[in-house]
Amino acid sequence: MERQFLVDLREASLAVAFLGVTVLGLYWLIAGEVPWSFLIGEVIGLGLGIGLLMVAGPRRRRP
């Protein structure tokens, strides 16, 4: 059970990190310069996104 939680946490972290890097890259391509406030927002969004994916994920029943 604990192992599955860690696997889910890793998958959620990778998905949200990939989304964050994609948004950061697109912002950099469009705007040219990325301000520090945007990077801080990305880190906060990473934490919130992981939490949302973990809460909204499928529930597992105990055997």
VEXKOL-431878 format. One line per field, with one value per residue (C-alpha): residue number from 1; residue in one letter; x, y, z. Coordinates in nm, 2 decimals, m for minus. Layout:
// VEXKOL-431878
marza c(NUM; ...)
nuti c(A; ...)
u c(X; ...)
v c(Y; ...)
w c(Z; ...)
END
This chain:
// VEXKOL-431878
marza c(1; 2; 3; 4; 5; 6; 7; 8; 9; 10; 11; 12; 13; 14; 15; 16; 17; 18; 19; 20; 21; 22; 23; 24; 25; 26; 27; 28; 29; 30; 31; 32; 33; 34; 35; 36; 37; 38; 39; 40; 41; 42; 43; 44; 45; 46; 47; 48; 49; 50; 51; 52; 53; 54; 55; 56; 57; 58; 59; 60; 61; 62; 63)
nuti c(M; E; R; Q; F; L; V; D; L; R; E; A; S; L; A; V; A; F; L; G; V; T; V; L; G; L; Y; W; L; I; A; G; E; V; P; W; S; F; L; I; G; E; V; I; G; L; G; L; G; I; G; L; L; M; V; A; G; P; R; R; R; R; P)
u c(0.00; 0.27; 0.47; 0.17; 0.14; 0.50; 0.46; 0.15; 0.33; 0.62; 0.39; 0.20; 0.53; 0.66; 0.33; 0.31; 0.69; 0.66; 0.36; 0.55; 0.86; 0.64; 0.46; 0.79; 0.94; 0.65; 0.65; 1.02; 0.97; 0.69; 0.81; 1.18; 1.26; 1.12; 1.07; 1.14; 0.78; 0.68; 0.93; 0.80; 0.45; 0.56; 0.70; 0.38; 0.18; 0.39; 0.29; m0.07; m0.08; 0.07; m0.18; m0.48; m0.37; m0.32; m0.66; m0.84; m0.67; m0.85; m0.91; m0.78; m0.96; m0.78; m0.79)
v c(0.00; 0.24; 0.15; 0.23; 0.57; 0.65; 0.54; 0.76; 1.05; 1.01; 1.00; 1.31; 1.49; 1.41; 1.51; 1.84; 1.91; 1.84; 2.07; 2.34; 2.31; 2.33; 2.65; 2.80; 2.72; 2.87; 3.18; 3.22; 3.18; 3.43; 3.69; 3.65; 3.70; 3.52; 3.72; 3.58; 3.61; 3.37; 3.11; 3.14; 3.09; 2.79; 2.63; 2.71; 2.57; 2.25; 2.19; 2.26; 2.05; 1.75; 1.78; 1.81; 1.50; 1.30; 1.39; 1.34; 1.01; 0.67; 0.53; 0.19; m0.05; m0.23; m0.61)
w c(0.00; 0.10; m0.22; m0.44; m0.28; m0.36; m0.72; m0.75; m0.59; m0.83; m1.13; m1.02; m0.96; m1.30; m1.47; m1.30; m1.34; m1.72; m1.74; m1.55; m1.77; m2.08; m1.96; m1.86; m2.20; m2.39; m2.17; m2.24; m2.62; m2.63; m2.38; m2.40; m2.04; m1.74; m1.42; m1.07; m0.97; m1.25; m1.13; m0.77; m0.91; m1.10; m0.78; m0.58; m0.87; m0.87; m0.50; m0.56; m0.88; m0.70; m0.42; m0.66; m0.86; m0.54; m0.41; m0.74; m0.81; m0.79; m0.44; m0.35; m0.12; 0.15; 0.11)
END
